[in-house]
Amino acid sequence: MKQFKIVLIAVFAPLFASEAQTKGINDLDPVVEHKIDSILELMTVKEKVGQMVQYNGSFDVTGAPSDIDSKTKLQKLKNGEVGSMLNVLTAEATREAQQVVMENSRLKIPLLFGYDVIHGYKTMFPVPLGESASWDLDAMELSASIAAKETAAAGVHWTFAPMIDVSRDARWGRIMEGAGEDPYLNAVIGVARIKGFQGSDLADVATIAACAKHFAGYGFAEAGRDYNTVNVGTSELQNAILMPFKAAAEAGVATFMNSFNEIDGVPSTASTYLQRDILKGVWDYKGFMVSDWGSIAELIPHGYAEDKMQAGELAVVAGSDMDMEGRVYEEALEPLVNENTIDEALLDDAVRRILRVKFHLGLFEDPYKYSDAQREQEVLLAEAHLEAARDIARKSIVLLKNENSVLPLSKALESITVIGPLADDKDSPLGNWRAQADKNSAVSVLEGIQNAVGKEVQINYAKGADLGMGERSFLMPLEINDTDTSGFAKAIEAAKKSEVVVMVLGEDAFQTGEGRSQTGIQLRGVQQELLDEVVKVNPNVVLVLMNGRPLDISKPNEEVSAIVETWFLGSQAGNAIADVLFGAYNPSGKLPISFPRNVGQEPLYYNQKNTGRPASDMVTYSGYQDSSREALFPFGFGLSYTTFEYGAISLSASEFSGEEKLEVTIELTNTGAVAGKETVQLYLRDLVASRTRPVKELRDFKQVSLKPGETKKVTFEISAKTLEFYTANNTWEAESGSFKVMLGSNSRDLKEASFQYKK
Ligand code: BGC
């Protein structure tokens, strides 16, 4: 079999030891393992295969619609030929489906229900990229735990989240679903979300199993085109792509999902190297691997398998344990075992992992425990959930520009004009992957502003133009208004009436998400034209951006006084945005992803390599002749209504060795007039290494709240663990040598110091 083979050294040292100690799937309980043995002994090959089959339910479709009729599906449930279902929702529906299995199948192994709960179930939190801009791990853990509570109350046991694909290309539509371009940030945020979903006890009916996806490389799709080929070498694969997954495995995430893409000629779904050698081998992971929707069957169009029989063989040998809607395992595995093409032990291993998760969830004790209609009623959209959604939403807002302190807006203004296709949009703030959010249920920006000012300030509203048009849904292409400017005149008149104009522009919710790749990342439709016309009559424009990917805002940046990045903030979007616009909340968000000057810079990320030609006055260096190579707004960037001053870095020593620790301290002062919160970021550079290292890499951060005039010392600890990377020895270790440590408020504006490390 063609496989990407590399010598692996079995070293397994937790990278995120302090965060990663939730007891879970990797701690084998001898009693549970013994019970699994007994069940396996009773199972026929067909029943084993059944556990490895996942069917879509009759609700949402998040992949190609299935061709199987519900009568056949029902019969398969009765026969014990299906182990899991996705998209079956509500306490009632899950109870019904569970009943079919419990009352008819021979072994009565409970069904496992999965669903894409990406940023909330009914109460919507910011899309993951937006929420990541809060850099607030506790808040993200809380939002995941609320999502889990609502999901579990609807009878669902398992979310296909978090997505921890490092993603660096703004063209890729699924960039909204992760934590951006940095491996470390993806790792710590992924772990926080896993802890939030899973809590400390998976059997608790307020928690659900999480899923680290997509394993691996999905975010590196060439040219930002979804599902496209990925070509990376070992260093990038390990240090950038796999690092967050390693952290997720260590944190005890209950499941993994593989990915649609190939890497180096091998589709991930059939990659023994990724799934067996690394995940289940070197990392010693004990949960199970679900395929992505149909990805086992897709081995055929990939040109890697001739037919379903070969696809099934390749996937099961490689370590894909459950077939999501691929209809391959149900056809191929039994004959493959009977013909002795594959060993039945492969099925035993997969089924053992799946049953382990079902045991951890407590389903063998009570298969109906999650399906409780009364709890469902009490929990969904609870007041406390909406309050938490508003809080995390405002923490996720990033202030990108604030010339002449236009913001915060005063409530003493006579009037404010609000313009833009997204200004009174109650749907787009819900983002894509919105689970069970009710259509048009978000607080719009216009409503948020009205709530904030009451009758004190006159609000003049004009939409100006449409953006997305027609019916919008998960699988349908979105139509954009590229021509109709008939609303411009009204908007221009409204703009003349007030001192300040708040313009709400950006993307429709259905411009990002699965399959929503774009070649352009500017304001689409007639939005730029509308902005051009408005600034002609009123230069005092505050641009509120709503979007799921970094946009090219080079032109708007030249035209407006203030820019507020609000992503898709969820149910409470408008209220959270108004909190920031009027200063009830001092913005503290920082970009988890670089904003480029133009699409030609993509993929753009701060943690690049130096190259052999980093700078020169000549043309012969690694840059562009028509653009700066730097971001317009760099990773980690975000302003506040106050200002912070960083002192010099002090080190506890200029060198350290072995297991010693180095302390790095900086003084931070709030030099402005209001209280504020700063995220102090620590970056490292390993100057010479056995594999070239990035010019800087985020390795830690701390959030510090300061009153006006207040100074605090902020201290970080660096150990050998902080310096680790996947070296030329093919293992994670720190190498001796010279390092730079950099501290500051974003990846560009940093103070630095040097130290030496000796093994
Ligand atoms: C996506 C997954 C998702 C699955 C189930 C696929 O198309 O890539 O991320 O979990 O569908 O909805």
Residues whose N, C-alpha, C, O or C-beta is under 5 A from the ligand:
A	BS01	BGC	T62 G63 D116 F160 D292 W293
